[in-house]
Amino acid sequence: MEVQTAEIKNNEAHTFAFSKTVQQFMVGFSKFVLQFKPPDHHVKTIMIDLSDCKKNNNEITVKPNLVLEDTGKKSKPGDMSIRVVIVATV
C-alpha cells in the first residue's frame, strides 16, 4: 500500500506515479482553498469534484473540478486549489 499527496490547482491534471502497477485506489483530500477576490460575496454553491481520475499501470491522474458561485454569478473566484490524497494498493 502506498499513499501520495499533492497540491493541485483547479482544472489542472496531476499525475501520481507509484512504485508498481496500481490494483485499487481511493482518492480524497486533506485541505482545500476556495475564495473570492474582494469585495465580499454571498456564497451560493461550493462543489468539490474529484471524479475525473484515470488509472494507467502505475500512474493515476486526477483533475479536480472546484466550483465556488455567489448569488450574483457575476464574480470570478480567486485561486482555488486542493490537496489530493491517494491511497493505492500496488
MOSULUR-V82285 format. One record per residue. N is the residue number from 1. RES is the residue in one letter. PSI is psi as a letter, one per 40 degrees, with the letter a starting at -180 (* if undefined). Layout:
# MOSULUR-V82285
N;RES;PSI + N;RES;PSI
This chain:
# MOSULUR-V82285
1;M;h + 2;E;i + 3;V;h + 4;Q;i + 5;T;i + 6;A;i + 7;E;h + 8;I;h + 9;K;i + 10;N;h + 11;N;f + 12;E;h + 13;A;i + 14;H;h + 15;T;h + 16;F;h + 17;A;h + 18;F;i + 19;S;d + 20;K;i + 21;T;h + 22;V;h + 23;Q;d + 24;Q;i + 25;F;i + 26;M;h + 27;V;h + 28;G;a + 29;F;i + 30;S;e + 31;K;i + 32;F;i + 33;V;h + 34;L;h + 35;Q;i + 36;F;i + 37;K;i + 38;P;i + 39;P;a + 40;D;i + 41;H;i + 42;H;h + 43;V;h + 44;K;d + 45;T;h + 46;I;h + 47;M;h + 48;I;h + 49;D;h + 50;L;f + 51;S;e + 52;D;g + 53;C;h + 54;K;h + 55;K;h + 56;N;h + 57;N;b + 58;N;e + 59;E;i + 60;I;h + 61;T;h + 62;V;h + 63;K;h + 64;P;i + 65;N;h + 66;L;h + 67;V;h + 68;L;h + 69;E;i + 70;D;i + 71;T;d + 72;G;e + 73;K;f + 74;K;e + 75;S;i + 76;K;h + 77;P;i + 78;G;a + 79;D;h + 80;M;h + 81;S;i + 82;I;i + 83;R;h + 84;V;h + 85;V;h + 86;I;h + 87;V;h + 88;A;i + 89;T;h + 90;V;*
